[in-house]
Amino acid sequence: MNSIHIPRLDLETYINGSFAQRKQFSEDIGRAFNETGFVTITNHGLSNELIDQLYAQVKELFALPTDVKLNYEIPGLAGQRGYTGKLKETAKGFTVPDLKEFWQIGQTVTDGDPVKNEYPENIYLSELPVFNIITREIYQRLETAGIYLLQAIAVYLGLPEDYFDDKVHNGNSILRTLHYFPISDPDALPADAVRAGAHEDINLITLLIGASADGLEVLTRDGNWFPVKAHGKDLVVNVGDMLQRFTNNKLKSTTHRVVNPPREEMGKSRYSVPFFLHPKSEMSLASLASCIDADHPKQFSDMTAGEYLDERLREIGLKK
């Protein structure tokens, strides 16, 4: 088997569908996350115009002079807000950094929740005021879509539909705008330098807004790499390690990577915008009792989402 089936699901059928449609959506996303860890989602609440505006702003951000961008790289924040420069993040188990730079936007707490004190303030880009407005809008819309997806997943797991709601409300989610920068001299690269080394995401689920070029690949069960292609403006959604721990491997956090383009394309940029949906730090990731039995013994130690995030940020080199 050299290919996998990544279903295309319509989120509108879960939000406003009949009981039967909602149940079918839950079953479909649960089965996909059990088998491959990936789905693509349409009718997700982001218009094509908004996505086009976002990518226009992202391109303007990374076109800024390096010294301007470096003004927004804040020591001590482990890359969680503002700019992170080239060759700073290394996939777990790799020694060569990824060929990318990025900007991260975090939660904006507006309802007096004391969790606000746990989060660093967002960094605002004075050179591009529209970037700040658009990314905030994108953050909120992806967070809303993610909550619906988690409701569908909760139903699949036999939990109350709103199980995740209070855990991800004002959660530690991150919107990352990514630039895989052009390589003018591919021969000068280390042999194993890639745009994003093979990795699993840390969070509950990731919602990715397309990308400006191909390159995303997922590792199949039989050890082959399979390219993931979204239809136009669909979201690509995958399971993160936190959800995998929580479900004792029932839902799969699939290994994926971003490969280098053909040599003649190395001089071109690639942009992408993933949203990493995290819960609040105190959420327990202890595996559900319903996912543990004689055939599926408990695989993971109990820890909170905050403890797990801290451990992983150190492993990938963003936190010392």
C-alpha positions in Angstrom: 0.0 0.0 0.0 1.7 3.2 -1.2 -1.2 5.6 -0.7 -3.7 6.4 2.0 -7.2 7.7 2.0 -7.5 11.2 3.4 -11.2 12.0 3.5 -12.6 15.4 2.6 -15.3 16.4 5.1 -17.7 19.3 5.2 -17.7 21.0 8.6 -21.1 22.7 7.8 -22.7 19.3 8.0 -21.6 19.0 11.6 -22.4 22.6 12.6 -25.9 22.8 11.1 -26.6 19.3 9.9 -29.3 16.8 10.9 -28.6 14.3 13.8 -27.7 11.7 11.2 -25.3 14.0 9.4 -23.6 15.1 12.6 -23.2 11.5 13.7 -21.8 10.5 10.3 -19.3 13.4 10.5 -18.1 12.2 13.9 -17.7 8.7 12.7 -15.8 9.8 9.5 -13.4 12.1 11.4 -12.9 9.5 14.1 -12.2 6.8 11.6 -9.7 9.0 9.7 -7.9 10.0 12.8 -7.8 6.4 13.9 -6.4 5.2 10.6 -4.2 8.0 9.2 -4.4 11.0 11.5 -5.4 13.4 8.7 -8.5 14.9 7.1 -9.2 17.8 4.8 -12.1 20.1 5.8 -14.3 22.4 3.6 -16.8 25.0 4.7 -14.6 25.9 7.7 -15.6 29.5 8.1 -12.7 31.2 6.3 -13.6 32.9 3.0 -11.3 32.6 0.0 -10.9 36.4 0.2 -9.7 36.3 3.8 -7.2 33.6 3.0 -5.9 35.6 0.1 -5.5 38.6 2.3 -3.7 36.6 4.9 -1.1 35.2 2.4 -0.6 38.7 1.0 0.3 39.9 4.5 2.5 36.9 5.3 4.5 37.5 2.1 4.9 41.2 3.1 6.1 40.2 6.6 8.8 37.9 5.4 9.9 40.4 2.7 10.9 42.9 5.4 14.6 43.4 5.9 16.2 40.9 8.2 17.3 43.6 10.7 13.7 44.7 11.0 12.4 41.2 11.6 15.1 40.6 14.2 13.7 43.5 16.2 10.7 41.2 16.9 12.7 38.2 18.0 12.2 38.2 21.8 14.8 36.3 23.9 13.2 34.1 26.6 9.9 33.5 24.9 11.0 30.2 23.3 9.6 31.4 19.9 6.1 31.5 21.3 5.4 35.1 20.2 6.7 37.2 17.4 9.6 36.3 15.1 11.9 33.3 15.1 14.8 33.6 12.7 16.1 31.2 10.1 17.6 27.9 11.2 16.4 28.1 14.8 14.0 25.1 15.1 15.2 21.5 14.8 12.9 18.5 14.5 13.1 16.1 17.4 15.9 13.6 16.6 17.5 15.8 14.0 20.8 17.7 14.2 20.3 20.1 11.2 17.8 22.9 11.7 14.8 23.3 9.4 15.1 25.6 6.5 12.4 28.1 7.7 11.6 31.3 9.6 8.3 32.0 11.3 6.1 34.4 13.3 3.8 33.2 16.1 0.6 34.7 17.5 -0.9 33.5 20.7 -4.2 33.7 22.6 -5.8 37.0 23.3 -7.8 36.7 26.6 -10.6 39.3 26.7 -13.0 37.9 29.4 -11.0 38.4 32.6 -9.9 34.7 32.7 -6.9 34.6 35.1 -5.1 32.3 32.6 -4.2 35.6 30.8 -1.4 36.0 33.4 0.2 32.8 32.1 0.6 34.0 28.5 3.1 36.5 27.1 1.6 39.4 25.3 1.3 39.2 21.5 3.9 41.1 19.5 2.5 43.7 17.1 4.1 44.4 13.8 4.2 48.2 13.5 5.4 48.1 9.9 2.3 46.1 8.8 -0.8 47.0 10.9 -3.1 45.0 8.6 -1.1 41.9 9.3 -2.0 42.2 13.0 -5.7 42.6 12.2 -5.9 39.7 9.6 -4.0 37.2 11.8 -6.2 37.9 14.8 -9.3 37.3 12.6 -7.7 34.1 11.2 -6.8 33.0 14.8 -10.4 33.4 16.0 -12.0 31.7 13.0 -9.6 28.7 13.2 -10.1 28.4 17.0 -13.9 28.3 16.4 -13.6 25.6 13.7 -11.2 23.6 15.9 -13.7 23.6 18.8 -16.4 22.2 16.5 -13.9 19.5 15.3 -13.1 18.6 18.9 -16.8 18.3 19.7 -17.1 15.8 16.8 -14.1 13.9 18.1 -15.5 13.9 21.7 -18.7 12.2 20.3 -16.6 9.6 18.5 -14.8 8.9 21.8 -18.1 8.4 23.7 -17.5 11.6 25.7 -20.0 14.5 26.2 -20.0 16.7 23.1 -18.7 19.7 25.1 -15.9 17.7 26.8 -13.1 19.8 25.3 -14.9 23.1 25.3 -13.8 24.5 28.7 -10.3 23.0 28.3 -9.6 24.8 25.0 -11.4 28.1 25.9 -8.6 30.6 26.2 -6.2 27.7 25.5 -2.5 28.1 24.7 -3.1 27.9 20.9 -0.7 29.3 18.4 -1.1 30.6 14.9 2.2 30.3 13.0 3.0 32.0 9.8 5.8 30.2 8.0 8.3 31.0 5.3 10.4 28.3 3.8 12.9 30.7 2.3 14.6 30.4 -1.1 17.9 28.5 -1.4 20.2 30.1 -3.9 22.9 27.4 -3.6 21.5 24.0 -2.9 25.0 22.4 -3.1 26.0 24.4 0.0 23.3 22.8 2.2 24.1 19.9 4.6 23.0 16.6 3.1 20.0 16.2 5.4 18.8 19.8 5.5 15.1 20.0 4.7 12.3 22.5 5.0 10.7 20.7 7.9 12.2 17.4 9.3 9.9 14.5 10.0 8.0 15.2 13.1 4.7 14.9 15.0 2.8 18.0 16.2 2.7 18.7 20.0 -0.9 19.9 20.4 -4.4 18.4 20.3 -5.1 19.1 16.6 -3.5 21.2 13.9 -5.5 23.2 11.3 -3.4 24.1 8.3 -4.5 26.7 5.8 -3.3 25.2 2.5 0.2 26.3 1.4 1.6 28.2 -1.5 3.4 25.1 -2.9 3.4 21.3 -2.5 5.8 19.6 -0.1 3.7 18.3 2.8 4.1 14.5 3.1 2.7 12.0 5.7 4.3 8.7 6.7 2.0 5.8 6.0 1.6 2.7 8.2 3.9 0.7 6.0 6.7 3.3 6.1 6.1 5.1 2.8 5.9 8.9 2.3 2.6 10.1 0.8 2.0 13.7 -0.4 -0.9 15.5 1.1 -2.7 17.8 -1.3 -5.5 20.1 -0.1 -8.2 21.1 -2.6 -7.8 24.9 -3.1 -8.6 26.6 0.2 -9.5 23.5 2.3 -8.0 23.1 5.7 -5.7 20.1 6.3 -6.3 18.9 9.9 -4.2 16.3 11.8 -3.9 14.8 15.2 -1.2 16.1 17.6 0.6 14.2 20.3 -1.5 15.5 23.1 -4.7 13.9 21.6 -2.7 10.7 20.9 -1.7 10.5 24.6 -5.2 11.3 25.7 -6.6 8.5 23.6 -3.8 6.0 24.3 -2.8 5.8 20.6 -6.4 5.3 19.4 -6.2 8.5 17.5 -2.9 8.7 15.6 -0.4 11.6 15.7 1.0 10.9 12.2 4.6 11.7 11.3 4.8 14.3 8.6 7.4 16.5 6.9 7.9 19.2 4.4 10.3 18.1 1.7 12.6 20.3 -0.4 11.2 21.1 -3.9 13.0 19.9 -7.1 16.3 21.6 -7.5 15.0 24.0 -10.1 12.4 25.2 -7.6 14.7 25.7 -4.7 15.0 29.4 -5.4 11.3 30.0 -4.7 9.7 30.7 -1.4 7.0 28.5 0.2 4.5 29.9 2.7 2.1 28.1 5.0 -0.1 29.0 8.0 -0.8 26.3 10.6 -2.9 26.8 13.7 -1.8 24.6 16.6 -4.9 24.1 18.9 -3.7 23.7 22.5 -5.7 23.3 25.7 -5.0 25.3 28.9 -1.9 24.1 30.6 -3.7 22.3 33.5 -5.6 19.9 31.2 -4.7 16.3 32.1 -3.5 14.2 29.2 -3.9 11.0 31.2 -5.2 8.4 28.8 -9.0 7.8 28.8 -10.0 4.6 30.6 -12.2 3.7 27.6 -9.1 3.6 25.4 -7.2 1.1 27.7 -7.8 -2.6 27.7 -6.0 -5.9 27.5 -5.2 -5.5 23.8 -4.3 -1.8 24.3 -2.4 -1.4 27.5 -1.6 2.1 28.8 1.3 3.5 26.8 1.9 6.9 28.4 2.6 8.4 31.8 0.1 10.9 33.2 1.1 14.5 32.7 -0.6 17.9 32.1 -0.6 19.7 28.8 1.7 22.4 30.2 4.2 19.8 31.4 4.2 18.1 28.0 4.5 21.3 26.0 7.5 22.3 28.1 9.2 19.0 27.5 8.7 19.2 23.8 9.8 22.8 23.4 13.1 21.8 25.0 13.5 18.8 22.6 13.1 20.9 19.5 15.5 23.6 20.7 13.2 26.5 21.2 13.5 26.4 25.0 16.8 25.9 26.9 
